[in-house]
Amino acid sequence: MNPNPGAALPLENLIQAIQSQLDKAQTAMAVKAHNLNLPLTFAIKDIALDLRAQVEFTAGEIRVRPAGAADVQASLFHLVFAAITRPMIEENAVAFSDGPHDTSLDELGDGLSDEDRRKLEWVGVRTVAKLKENMAQGGDQAIGRVTNLPVDRLRKALARASAPLIDHVVPVPGSEGDPPLLRVRGRNLMQDDMPSVTLGSETIAVVKASPDELLLAPAPHQWAGELSVEPAPLVSTAMAFDLRRFAPATHASGTLNGAEGRA
């Protein structure tokens, strides 16, 4: 490793780079054993590495810089890499996402700084769902205490990340004589129960629902207007749309639900 005064790497990047190269060496040995049909070969079980480096702590992150020959103040890292199997990795690895619809803490936006999110990750809160779970179980005070983050800031950031939002509304062609449908995509469109979906003052039937997508069965006159989705009481989002050209042919013209000309 060549000393470079300007190169300081996060400690985890250094460890991952070494692991990656050890994985390549192991793969090469596996290819050799396979192609040569060797009845016996050799592998490295453990590797010990001593590294002289300068240690920096910046923005909650440990960084290391390889030491030069004349750098007598450098620290000594003693790293030992031991072989582990896939089940051992899966058993001990941290799950970064609890479900297919979960999102990272980055979705909290400007409500929390990078340093705030790093503090949450240090206590095992890596996803919005995990933060919501802890807050719902009364753990907000404990999280605020161990991270030194104001509880009100956490609640406001979580409220913003949990707010429903419609990204777009698109038509879904019918098949085998079935009428066409509407697909609504966004986030937080569903919570515990089926959301309430309305167009103006009329309800639209919900065929299928998930947090990021709704499938609707609109009536022939419900292909334009302001669509409102309410995943929970007093929590809603809305978007105006006009897809009358995709409505069933016999109802594709004229004023639909009083929404003539609305975008």
C-alpha positions, 0 to 999 in steps of 0.5 A: 500500500503506497502512502498518499497524504491526500488519500483518507478512506472510511474504515469500512471502505478499507475493510471491504476492499480487503475482503473483496480481494480475498474473495477474488483469491478464493474464487481463483482457487475454486476455479483452479480446483475445478479445472485441474480436478485436484483431489487436494488443494490449499486455502487460507483460513485466517489473515492478519494484517498490521497497518500503520496509519493516521486516524481521523474522525470527521462528521461522525466517520472514522477515516484512515490515511496510510502513514509514510516512512517518517510518520512516527505518530501513526497508529497501528491497526491489527486486522484479522480476517477469519473465514466464515460461511454464508449461513454465518453471514446471513445470521449476523448481517444487519437487515437494512430493509424490513420489507419490500415497501420499506425505505431508507432514512434518506426519505426523511429529507431535509428534516434530518441532517446526514449526521442525524441519520448516522446517529440513528443508524448507530442505534440500529434504526436504519429504515423509516419503518424501523423508526416508525415502529420505535416511535409507535412503541414509545421508544421516541424518548429513548432514541432521543436520549441516546442519539441526542436528537430532539424528539420533536424533530424526529416526529416532524421528520417521520410525519413528512416521510409518512405523508401520502403522495401521488406521483402519477395516474396511468390507464391500464387496458382491459383484457378479455372484455373487461373494462379498463382500469386506472393505476395510481402510483406514489408512496404511503397510499395505504396503511393498515386498511384499504384506502378511501379513493374519491373523485370529486364527491364520488367513490372509486372502487379499489381493486388492489392496494399497496403502499406504492400502488393502487389499482382502481375500477372507475365508472365510465364518467370517472376518467377526469377530475381531481383524484383524492386518496385517503389512506387514513382518517384526516390524511390524504393526497390529491392529483388532478388528471384527465384520461378521458381518451382512454375511457370506454369508447361510448363514454369517451366524449363529453363532460365527465364528472364536471371536469371538462378541461381540467388537467 
